[in-house]
Every structure is written in structure tokens, then in C-alpha cells.
Amino acid sequence: MGKGLALDRVDDFSESARLKIVMGAPVTFVTGKGGVGKTTLASLLSREAHSHGERTLFISLNRDTQSDHILGLFEENNENDIFRSQNFGFDVCIVTPSSALANYLSAKKMGSITNKLKKIGLLDLVANMVPGMRELLILGDIRSKAESKRWDRIIVDAPSTGHARSLFNFHENTLTIANAGVVKTQSDSAREFLKNPDTTQVVIATLDHAMPLSEAREFVFELEDDLGMNIAAIIINKSNAAHSKKSNSINKHLEQVFVPIYSYPNQNIKPKKRNLFSIFKSNQKVSNDLNLNYKITNDKKTYITLGTGGVGKTTTAASLALAIASNDKKVALLTIDPARRLGTALGLSDPATSESYLNPYTYEQSEEEESLLHIFQLNTDTEFLGLLEKTLDLETFNEVKENTFINAVARMGIVNEFMAIEAMHRLVSSQNYDMVVVDTPPSHHVFDLLEAPKALERMTSSKIFKTIVGASTMASITTNMALGTILRPIKGLLGTQLVTDAIDFMRTLKDVEEVFTSHCIDVVNYLEDDSTNYVAICQANTASLEQTSNLVRGMYERNYFNISIIVNGVDLLDENEIYELEQFSSRMKRFDVDTTIIEEIESDIPFDIVKTIAQKVDFDT
């Protein structure tokens, strides 16, 4: 392939291109920054394979209302059951860690004990708490389906790139805790499965904008250089670059990327027709229900941004924090999104650094004591080990540092929600800041965050947890024998030493439970307090607006009422778009939710977008 301008290498994502991709390997993982349309593209590839007589299975790892709508799924379609897409005719399966573990145990003739493990909660505990186990189980289930030869092509709607890193790089975590035994064997097999171009390939979906293209480029290098995976293509959604050959962003960000690149125009949006009247149309025509500026008020102490990936959530959070700090307020800006794009949005010299400080007037990085804007990107393992160090005595802490399970569990995705709570508690309780702004993970993980304290309480109060750590009254001989029977298949799967380390971890968790539970209660109180405001971020299209409506309803059902909405990327000259936004704003008024619209900003420099949005923020004292 030639190495000229990236635009010269962009082809049309035609039927022949789609067929070439799906026939490239039996299993195709489709990933990309949240909000770029990867589910739509994954279903498109599945339809292409199915239309050519290939026995096709679409696997979803993250079920939501949008994917249900695209695929034609119903509530009664259960995890890991194989059912037919009502819209397209190919097979569909929803794979979760727990369902994959149940499948594994059943395949090992342990089906009778699987129901017992489910009943007492140990199945979920193992599937979600052993480092790397979530990813290993999911990949093992996908590999098992591929090796069954029941399907010719399997298309996997993989997580967004931030979470896909954990999925594809699971081997590092499993090696930390298991150098031998079943886990090591399964881990090695799954790794070879991912690296073999004859079995597996990756398609990266993106948009023709600076942030998603930058993330796609980084992910290409990571998959190729670090993980040795085969990349079938980059697909630039909602782009006509193959025909127009116009895009500075594509040339800039994909210049050194030499994999097939395709552009795919949005098939559902007609070209906008503008006449002289619309060009000179005044913004005064916008309904009063739509605010053109977002208002920050002094009675709010915390602003938490919510939304799906790719809608400008991190950019908007950075803009709010910058606007507040430029009004002589000391602000803590925290991102708890594993993708960690905040540093890029703010133009930091080291985008991945955990702590940075910015002067909101000069936009220069500065020393801590000289800055009004303090930027924190959650480092889960540092936060976790810091909590243990503050809570445990020195001798116990030194012991747990040597526990391989505890060191590995600090890097687990499930710990991210708990440590996000701890980080928020640290910033708020310090009373060092006038306001705290929090950038959360994509919306389907938001409720995991908000409900993390209750999840911890359920786990630590469960019978199996109390029995394992000895928190309940003296267990009877019968109970101990039953526990031994229950743990036997788990030891066979994980190894005796790993199970022993896991039990030590749970006992350590019990030691910090009281302190952490207290912190959780404090955080829940301030999350529910009137001084906390939730800002739902979306884009000006029907799908994004519908997702935001569902998010607002979900927040209200959980008794979080202080919500406002910011719609990014609005075309103020598009009468149809404005009309749809007015209807949306009217519906949101029923929840007493205000809607602010931000005009589309044409820039390839993320920090310029942050600064422009910040100018649309009014500080009401």
C-alpha cells in the first residue's frame, strides 16, 4: 500500500469492501471511541456476511436500548441464549462474564453446581472480582463459539476503546496472578486466538474529528505494536472523504497509519439545503426554551457530566471547569473515565499524567500553588493502595502489598467505580476547592458508579462473603464442608493459591470496609444533595437525544433531580434540527430540566474547542 497522503488511501465503504473485511477472518471485533456508531457498523458487517450465505453470529458485550433497537431484540432474550435478529435474520448472542463462566462450568460437567454458585452469589463474585477473569471468560466463550464451527462468521460489538484495552490486554493481569494451572493455560490460548490473523481481526470505527481520529491512531499502534493483533480496517463513519478527498483531520492523524481506511457517509441524513434567508437567519429565532449559554450558579458545589461516548462529554467537562476557574474560583476537575482523554482535551504536555495544574487566564501549565484549575485523572491502583495504606497498620499493609491478587485487583475495571467514589470523597472532603467537576465514564457505566456503594454493601453482607472471611458466627462443621465443596471447582479453575490470595483480599477488604463504607455514605449524601448538579451531554441527532431522555428518566427513577442538558454540535441554521431540539426541550421540561445548545465548532485542536465552549458559560453569582 502506498505511503502518500492519508486521504489518498481512503476508499469507499462499499458492499465489496464490507465483504472483503468480513471474509478476512472468522471472528471480527468492532471497536472505537464511544458514540462513533460501532454497533451500527458491526450490524452492517453482520448483514453483509449473512446476505452472502455465511452462517453469522452477532455478539454483543454491552446490551443497551440502542443495540436492542438496531438488532430487533426483546427483553425476554436472555444472556448467552442464541436467538434470531428480528430485523436482519442473523443469530445474536449477549455474552457477560457470569454467563460465560456458567457455560465454562457446564462444559466441564459442573452444571449441577453452577446453579448453587449462582444462588449464593459466588458465580458473580468470581466472574467479576478475579483480575482478568471477566475478559478471559468473555474471550473464552467467543473462542468456544468460533471453534464450534456452528457459524462461519462471528462479529463482536466490542466495548469502546477505553474498555477494549482491558479486553485485549487481559493477559497481563492473568499472568500477575496465575503462572500455572487452568487460568494460565486458558489465558495463553486466548492470547494466541487474538494474535492469529487466520482466526481474529479488529475493525476500528471512528469519526472525521480530531479526538476520535487521534484515539483511533493510538489504538492502532497499541494493537499492532504491543499486542500483535491484526487490524482489518479503520472505518470513518459519517464521512464522505473517499469521494470529496477533503479532510485535514484525516491527513493529520492517519498520516502514519498504514491499514485499509474507509469512509462511510451517514445514510440517514439528507444534505442540508441553505438559501440566502437561512444564511442570514438570526439566532433570535431560537425558542426561549433553548438556552444559548449555560449558567453556573454559586449554590452548586459539584458538576457531574454524564452521557454516552463521543458526544463531547470530556470536552464539555473541561470547558465548565475552565469557565469556573476563570471566575477566580478554585476548581478540581476529575475524570474517572478509563479512556483518560482529559489531558488531550486540555492540551497538556503529558496527556496521561495523573495530576496537572492550569492557569485559566494564560492557559499555561503552572505549579500547584499558583493554579486555580487542578486536573486529576483517576489512577485506580494508586487510589486503591493509598486507601489500604491509610486504613491498615504498617505491618498489615506491607503484607498485603506482597499479595499478588491485591496488586492485580487494583488494576481491575470493577474497582474503578469504588475508587472513583474514594477520589471524589478525597477532593470534596478536603474543602480545598470552591467547586468540583467530574467527568464520568459513558452513561451505561454511570449507574454502576452511582450504585457502587450499595453494590459493596450487598457483597460484604452476603452469606458467602461472611462465611469466607469468618465475619459471621463460628461456622458449623456442616457449613465448612459445604464451603469446601463449593470452592473445590473454583480452586480447580483458578488454583488453590489464587483462591487463598482472594480470600486474604476479602479479609483485607473487611478491614477497610468500615472506613470505605463511611466514605461511601458521605459521597452518596453529596451526590443526592442540592449542591450537586448533573449535566447530561448529547449531540443534535435523534438517537443521541433519545439516549439522553432515557438517561434523565433513569436518574429521576434513582432520585437524582438536579439535572441540566447541554447539546453539542448544533447547526443553528438548520430549521429542522432546531425544531427537533425545541420538541426535545419541551419534553425535558416535564422533568424540570433546562436545555442549552452549543453551536458546532469547526476546529481540529481540542483545546480550542474547550476554550470556545467555555465562553458560552455564564457564571451567575
C-alpha positions in Angstrom: 0.0 0.0 0.0 1.3 3.5 -0.9 2.5 5.9 1.7 1.2 9.1 0.3 -1.3 11.4 2.0 -3.8 9.6 4.2 -6.7 10.9 2.1 -5.3 9.3 -1.0 -5.6 5.9 0.8 -9.3 6.4 1.9 -11.7 4.2 -0.1 -15.5 4.0 -0.1 -17.0 1.5 2.4 -18.9 -0.2 -0.4 -20.5 -3.6 -0.4 -17.4 -5.2 -1.9 -15.3 -3.5 0.8 -17.6 -4.9 3.6 -17.5 -8.4 2.1 -13.7 -8.3 1.9 -13.5 -7.3 5.6 -15.9 -10.0 6.9 -14.2 -12.7 4.8 -10.8 -11.7 6.2 -11.1 -13.8 9.4 -13.8 -15.9 11.1 -14.0 -13.5 14.1 -14.2 -9.7 13.8 -14.1 -7.4 16.8 -15.5 -3.9 16.0 -14.4 -1.2 18.5 -13.9 2.5 18.6 -14.4 5.6 20.7 -17.9 5.7 22.2 -20.5 7.4 20.0 -18.9 6.7 16.7 -21.5 4.2 15.6 -19.6 1.0 16.1 -22.8 -1.0 16.9 -24.3 0.2 13.6 -21.2 -0.7 11.7 -20.9 -4.1 13.4 -24.5 -4.9 12.4 -23.8 -3.7 8.8 -20.8 -6.2 8.6 -23.1 -8.9 10.0 -25.7 -8.2 7.4 -23.1 -8.3 4.7 -21.9 -11.8 5.8 -25.5 -13.1 6.2 -26.5 -11.8 2.8 -23.8 -13.9 1.2 -24.9 -17.1 2.8 -22.5 -17.1 5.7 -23.8 -18.5 8.9 -23.4 -15.3 11.0 -23.4 -14.7 14.8 -23.5 -11.1 16.2 -22.2 -11.0 19.8 -23.0 -8.1 22.0 -20.9 -7.4 25.1 -22.8 -4.4 26.3 -26.6 -4.5 25.8 -28.5 -1.3 25.8 -31.7 0.1 24.3 -29.9 1.4 21.2 -28.5 -2.0 20.3 -31.8 -3.7 21.0 -33.5 -1.3 18.6 -30.9 -1.8 15.9 -30.9 -5.6 16.1 -34.6 -6.1 16.9 -34.1 -7.7 20.3 -36.7 -8.1 23.1 -36.5 -8.1 26.9 -37.1 -11.8 27.0 -33.9 -12.5 25.0 -31.6 -13.7 27.8 -27.8 -13.6 28.3 -25.9 -16.2 26.3 -29.0 -17.6 24.6 -28.8 -17.7 20.8 -31.7 -16.0 19.1 -32.5 -14.6 15.7 -32.4 -10.9 15.0 -35.9 -9.8 14.1 -34.6 -7.1 11.8 -31.9 -8.9 9.9 -32.1 -12.6 10.3 -28.7 -13.4 11.6 -28.1 -15.0 15.0 -27.5 -12.8 18.1 -25.9 -13.6 21.5 -25.3 -11.4 24.6 -22.2 -12.5 26.4 -21.4 -11.5 30.0 -18.7 -12.7 32.4 -21.2 -14.6 34.6 -22.9 -16.3 31.6 -19.5 -17.2 30.2 -18.4 -18.8 33.5 -21.7 -20.7 33.7 -21.0 -22.0 30.2 -17.5 -23.0 31.1 -18.5 -24.9 34.2 -21.3 -26.6 32.3 -18.8 -27.7 29.6 -16.7 -29.2 32.4 -19.7 -31.2 33.6 -20.2 -29.0 36.6 -23.7 -27.9 35.5 -25.3 -29.1 38.8 -23.1 -27.0 41.0 -23.4 -23.9 38.7 -26.9 -23.2 39.9 -25.7 -23.4 43.5 -22.9 -21.0 42.7 -25.4 -18.6 41.1 -27.8 -18.9 44.1 -25.2 -17.9 46.7 -23.6 -15.2 44.6 -20.2 -16.9 44.2 -20.5 -17.1 40.4 -20.8 -13.3 40.0 -18.1 -12.9 42.7 -15.6 -15.0 40.8 -16.5 -13.7 37.3 -16.2 -10.1 38.3 -13.6 -9.9 41.0 -10.7 -12.1 39.9 -8.3 -9.9 37.9 -8.5 -10.5 34.2 -11.2 -13.1 34.7 -14.0 -11.0 33.2 -12.0 -10.6 30.0 -10.7 -14.2 30.0 -14.2 -15.6 30.4 -15.7 -13.5 27.6 -12.8 -14.3 25.2 -13.0 -18.0 26.1 -16.7 -18.0 25.3 -16.2 -16.3 22.0 -13.3 -18.7 21.1 -15.5 -21.6 22.1 -18.3 -20.4 19.8 -15.8 -19.9 16.9 -14.3 -23.4 17.4 -17.7 -25.0 17.4 -17.9 -24.4 13.6 -21.6 -23.6 14.1 -21.0 -20.2 12.4 -18.8 -19.2 9.5 -18.5 -15.5 10.7 -18.7 -14.0 14.2 -19.0 -10.2 14.5 -18.3 -8.9 18.0 -19.6 -5.5 19.1 -16.7 -4.9 21.4 -16.5 -2.2 24.1 -15.3 1.3 23.4 -11.6 1.7 23.0 -11.0 2.6 26.7 -12.6 -0.6 27.9 -11.4 -2.6 24.8 -7.8 -2.1 26.0 -8.7 -4.2 29.1 -10.4 -6.9 27.0 -7.5 -7.3 24.5 -4.7 -6.8 27.1 -6.2 -9.2 29.7 -3.1 -11.5 29.6 -1.0 -9.1 31.7 -3.4 -9.3 34.6 -3.9 -13.0 34.5 -0.1 -13.6 34.4 0.2 -11.5 37.5 -2.0 -13.9 39.5 -1.6 -17.2 37.7 1.7 -18.5 36.4 0.4 -22.1 36.1 -2.8 -24.1 36.0 -6.1 -23.7 34.2 -6.1 -19.9 34.2 -2.6 -19.7 32.7 -3.5 -22.3 30.0 -6.7 -20.6 29.1 -5.0 -17.2 29.1 -2.3 -18.4 26.7 -4.9 -20.0 24.4 -7.0 -16.8 24.3 -3.9 -14.7 23.6 -2.9 -16.9 20.7 -6.5 -16.7 19.5 -6.4 -12.9 19.4 -3.0 -12.7 17.8 -3.7 -15.3 15.0 -4.7 -13.3 11.8 -6.3 -16.5 10.4 -8.9 -16.5 13.3 -9.3 -12.9 14.5 -9.2 -9.4 13.3 -10.1 -5.9 14.6 -12.1 -3.1 12.9 -11.8 0.3 14.4 -14.7 2.7 13.9 -14.1 6.5 14.2 -15.4 9.9 13.1 -13.8 12.6 11.0 -12.9 14.7 14.1 -9.7 15.3 15.9 -10.4 13.5 19.2 -11.8 10.2 17.8 -9.2 10.1 15.0 -6.4 10.7 17.5 -7.7 7.9 19.7 -8.1 5.6 16.7 -4.4 6.2 15.7 -3.2 5.5 19.2 -5.2 2.3 19.4 -3.9 1.1 16.0 -0.3 1.4 17.2 -1.1 -0.2 20.5 -2.9 -3.2 18.9 -0.2 -3.7 16.3 3.0 -3.0 18.2 2.1 -4.1 21.8 -0.5 -6.8 21.3 0.4 -8.1 17.8 -3.2 -8.1 16.6 -4.4 -7.9 13.0 -6.3 -4.7 12.1 -8.6 -5.2 9.1 -9.6 -1.6 8.6 -10.4 1.8 10.0 -13.9 2.9 9.1 -14.6 6.7 9.3 -18.3 6.9 9.9 -20.5 9.8 8.7 -17.8 10.9 6.3 -17.7 11.3 2.5 -13.9 11.7 2.4 -13.4 8.9 -0.1 -15.3 10.9 -2.7 -14.6 14.5 -1.6 -10.9 13.9 -0.7 -11.3 16.8 1.8 -10.3 16.4 5.4 -7.3 18.0 7.2 -8.0 15.8 10.2 -7.6 12.5 8.3 -4.3 13.6 6.8 -3.0 14.9 10.1 -4.0 11.9 12.3 -3.7 9.0 10.0 -0.6 10.0 8.1 1.5 7.2 9.7 -1.3 4.6 9.8 -1.0 2.1 7.0 -4.0 -0.1 7.3 -7.1 0.0 4.9 -9.1 3.1 5.6 -12.7 3.5 4.5 -15.2 6.4 4.8 -18.9 5.8 5.2 -21.4 8.6 4.8 -24.4 8.9 7.1 -27.1 7.2 5.1 -30.0 8.7 7.2 -29.2 12.4 6.8 -30.0 14.3 3.7 -27.7 17.1 2.5 -28.7 20.4 4.0 -30.2 23.0 1.6 -29.5 26.6 2.6 -30.9 29.6 0.9 -29.9 33.3 1.4 -32.6 33.7 4.0 -31.3 30.8 6.2 -27.7 32.1 5.8 -28.7 35.5 7.3 -31.2 34.0 9.8 -30.8 35.5 13.3 -30.2 33.4 16.4 -33.2 35.3 17.9 -35.4 32.8 16.1 -34.4 30.1 18.5 -37.1 29.3 21.1 -36.7 30.6 24.6 -36.8 27.0 25.8 -33.3 26.6 24.3 -30.6 28.4 26.1 -27.6 29.6 24.1 -25.4 29.9 27.2 -25.0 27.5 30.1 -25.4 29.1 33.6 -23.2 28.2 36.5 -24.5 29.2 39.9 -22.8 29.8 43.2 -25.1 27.5 45.1 -23.8 24.4 43.3 -20.6 22.9 44.5 -20.3 19.9 42.2 -21.0 19.5 38.5 -21.0 15.9 37.2 -21.1 15.4 33.4 -23.0 12.3 32.0 -23.5 11.0 28.6 -22.6 8.3 26.0 -19.2 8.3 24.4 -18.4 10.6 21.6 -20.8 13.4 22.4 -18.1 15.8 23.8 -18.6 14.9 27.4 -14.9 15.2 28.4 -14.5 18.4 26.4 -17.6 19.9 28.0 -16.5 19.0 31.5 -13.1 20.7 30.8 -15.0 23.7 29.5 -17.1 24.1 32.6 -14.1 23.8 34.9 -12.2 26.3 32.8 -15.1 28.8 32.9 -15.5 28.4 36.7 -11.8 28.8 37.3 -11.6 31.9 35.1 -14.1 33.5 37.6 -11.5 33.3 40.4 -12.8 30.0 41.8 -10.5 27.2 42.7 -11.7 24.1 40.8 -10.9 20.4 40.9 -11.5 18.7 37.6 -11.6 14.9 37.9 -12.0 12.3 35.2 -12.9 8.8 36.2 -13.3 7.6 32.6 -10.7 4.9 31.9 -10.2 6.3 28.4 -8.4 9.3 30.0 -8.9 11.8 27.2 -9.0 14.8 29.5 -5.3 15.6 29.1 -5.7 15.7 25.4 -8.7 18.0 25.6 -6.8 20.5 27.7 -3.6 20.3 25.6 -1.5 19.1 28.5 2.2 18.5 27.7 1.7 15.0 29.2 -1.9 14.0 28.5 -1.7 10.8 30.6 -0.4 12.4 33.8 -2.4 11.8 36.9 -2.2 15.4 38.3 -1.8 18.7 36.4 -2.3 22.4 37.1 -3.5 25.0 34.7 -3.7 28.8 34.8 -7.2 29.6 33.5 -6.2 33.0 32.2 -3.0 32.3 30.4 -3.9 28.6 29.6 -0.4 27.7 30.7 0.5 24.8 33.0 1.8 26.0 36.3 2.7 24.9 39.8 0.0 23.7 42.2 0.0 26.7 44.5 -0.2 29.1 41.5 -3.1 27.5 39.8 -6.9 27.8 40.1 -7.6 24.7 38.0 -6.4 21.4 39.3 -6.7 18.4 36.9 -6.9 14.8 38.2 -7.1 11.7 36.0 -8.1 8.7 38.2 -5.3 6.3 38.8 -7.2 3.3 40.1 -4.3 1.2 41.6 -2.7 4.3 43.2 -6.0 5.3 44.8 -6.7 1.7 45.9 -3.3 1.1 47.5 -3.5 4.6 49.1 -6.8 3.7 50.7 -5.2 0.5 52.1 -2.2 2.4 53.4 -4.3 5.0 55.2 -6.5 2.4 56.7 -4.3 -0.6 57.7 -1.5 -0.6 60.2 2.0 -0.6 58.7 2.7 -4.3 59.2 -0.6 -5.4 57.6 -0.1 -3.0 54.7 3.4 -4.3 54.0 1.9 -7.9 53.9 -0.9 -7.1 51.6 1.5 -5.3 49.2 3.1 -8.7 48.6 -0.3 -10.4 47.8 -0.3 -10.8 44.1 -4.1 -10.9 44.0 -4.4 -7.5 45.7 -1.8 -5.9 43.4 -3.7 -7.3 40.4 -7.2 -6.4 41.7 -6.1 -2.7 42.0 -6.0 -2.6 38.1 -9.4 -4.2 37.6 -12.2 -2.3 35.9 -14.7 -3.2 38.6 -12.5 -1.4 41.2 -12.7 1.8 39.1 -16.2 2.6 40.4 -15.2 2.1 44.0 -12.0 4.2 43.7 -13.9 6.9 41.8 -16.1 7.2 44.9 -12.9 7.4 47.0 -11.3 10.0 44.8 -14.5 12.2 44.9 -14.6 11.9 48.7 -11.0 13.0 48.9 -11.5 16.1 46.8 -14.8 17.1 48.3 -13.9 16.4 52.0 -10.6 18.3 51.6 -12.5 21.6 51.4 -9.7 22.9 49.3 -11.9 23.7 46.3 -14.8 26.1 45.6 -16.2 23.6 43.1 -15.5 20.1 41.8 -16.3 19.0 38.2 -16.4 15.3 37.5 -16.1 13.7 34.0 -17.8 10.2 34.2 -17.5 7.1 32.0 -20.1 6.5 29.2 -23.7 6.6 30.5 -24.1 2.8 30.7 -21.4 2.8 33.4 -22.7 5.8 35.2 -25.3 3.9 37.2 -22.6 1.4 38.2 -20.8 4.4 39.7 -23.8 5.8 41.5 -24.8 2.4 42.8 -21.2 1.3 43.7 -21.7 1.9 47.5 -24.8 -0.3 47.5 -23.1 -3.0 45.5 -20.3 -3.1 48.1 -22.8 -3.3 50.9 -24.6 -6.2 49.1 -21.3 -8.1 48.6 -20.0 -7.6 52.2 -23.3 -8.5 53.8 -23.8 -11.7 51.7 -23.7 -15.1 53.4 -20.9 -16.3 51.2 -18.7 -13.3 51.9 -19.3 -13.5 55.7 -18.6 -17.3 55.7 -15.4 -16.9 53.6 -13.9 -14.1 55.8 -15.2 -15.5 59.0 -17.3 -12.4 59.7 -20.3 -14.4 60.9 -20.6 -16.5 64.0 -18.5 -19.7 64.3 -19.3 -21.7 61.3 -20.5 -25.3 61.8 -18.7 -28.3 60.5 -21.5 -28.8 58.0 -21.1 -25.2 56.8 -17.3 -25.6 56.4 -17.8 -28.9 54.5 -20.4 -27.2 52.2 -18.0 -24.3 51.7 -15.2 -26.7 50.8 -17.5 -28.4 48.3 -18.4 -25.1 46.7 -14.9 -23.8 46.5 -13.5 -27.1 45.0 -14.4 -26.3 41.4 -13.3 -22.7 41.8 -9.9 -24.0 43.1 -9.8 -26.3 40.1 -10.4 -23.4 37.8 -8.2 -20.7 39.5 -5.7 -22.8 41.5 -5.5 -23.2 45.3 -3.0 -20.4 45.8 -5.1 -17.9 43.9 -8.2 -18.8 45.9 -6.2 -18.4 49.1 -5.0 -15.0 48.0 -8.5 -14.0 47.0 -9.8 -14.9 50.5 -7.0 -12.9 52.0 -8.1 -10.0 49.8 -11.7 -10.2 51.0 -10.5 -10.3 54.6 -8.4 -7.2 53.9 -11.4 -5.6 52.3 -13.3 -6.3 55.5 -10.6 -4.4 57.4 -11.2 -1.3 55.3 -14.9 -1.9 54.9 -15.9 0.4 57.8 -13.8 3.3 56.6 -14.7 2.9 53.0 -18.4 2.4 53.8 -18.3 5.7 55.8 -16.7 7.4 52.7 -19.4 5.9 50.5 -22.2 7.3 52.7 -20.6 10.7 52.6 -20.3 10.6 48.8 -23.9 9.4 48.4 -25.1 12.2 50.6 -23.4 14.8 48.5 -24.4 13.1 45.2 -28.0 13.5 46.4 -27.5 17.0 47.8 -29.0 20.1 46.2 -25.5 21.5 45.8 -24.7 18.8 43.2 -25.8 19.2 39.6 -25.7 16.6 36.8 -25.1 17.8 33.3 -26.3 15.3 30.6 -24.3 15.9 27.4 -25.6 14.8 24.0 -25.5 15.7 20.3 -28.1 17.1 18.0 -29.4 13.8 16.4 -32.4 11.7 17.2 -30.5 8.7 18.6 -28.4 10.8 21.0 -31.4 12.8 22.2 -33.4 9.6 22.8 -30.5 8.1 24.8 -30.4 11.3 26.9 -34.1 11.1 27.5 -33.6 7.6 28.9 -30.7 8.8 31.0 -32.7 11.6 32.5 -35.6 9.2 33.3 -33.1 6.7 34.8 -31.7 9.5 37.0 -35.1 10.5 38.2 -36.0 6.9 39.0 -33.0 6.9 41.2 -34.0 10.2 42.9 -31.3 12.4 41.3 -33.3 15.5 40.3 -30.8 18.3 39.7 -30.2 17.8 36.0 -29.5 20.0 33.1 -28.7 19.2 29.4 -26.1 20.5 27.0 -26.5 19.6 23.3 -23.2 19.9 21.4 -22.7 20.3 17.7 -25.9 22.2 16.9 -26.4 23.8 13.4 -28.3 27.0 14.3 -29.2 27.5 10.6 -30.9 24.1 10.2 -34.6 24.7 10.9 -35.4 21.0 11.1 -32.7 20.4 13.7 -33.8 23.4 15.8 -37.4 22.3 15.6 -36.5 18.8 16.9 -34.4 20.3 19.7 -37.4 22.5 20.7 -39.6 19.5 20.9 -36.9 17.7 22.9 -36.5 20.6 25.3 -40.3 20.7 25.8 -40.3 17.0 26.8 -37.4 17.6 29.2 -39.3 20.5 30.8 -41.6 17.9 32.3 -38.7 16.8 34.4 -37.8 20.4 35.2 -34.7 20.1 33.1 -33.2 23.0 31.1 -31.6 22.5 27.7 -28.6 24.5 26.5 -27.4 24.2 22.8 -23.8 24.8 21.7 -23.2 25.6 18.1 -21.0 23.2 16.1 -17.3 24.3 16.4 -15.0 23.7 13.4 -11.6 23.0 14.8 -9.0 20.2 14.8 -7.4 21.4 18.0 -9.3 20.0 21.1 -8.2 22.8 23.5 -9.6 25.5 21.1 -12.9 23.7 21.3 -12.7 23.7 25.1 -12.0 27.4 25.2 -14.8 28.2 22.8 -17.4 26.3 24.8 -16.1 27.9 28.0 -17.0 31.3 26.5 -20.6 30.0 26.3 -20.7 29.5 30.1 -22.1 32.3 32.3 -21.2 32.5 36.0 -24.2 33.7 38.0 -23.1 34.9 41.4 
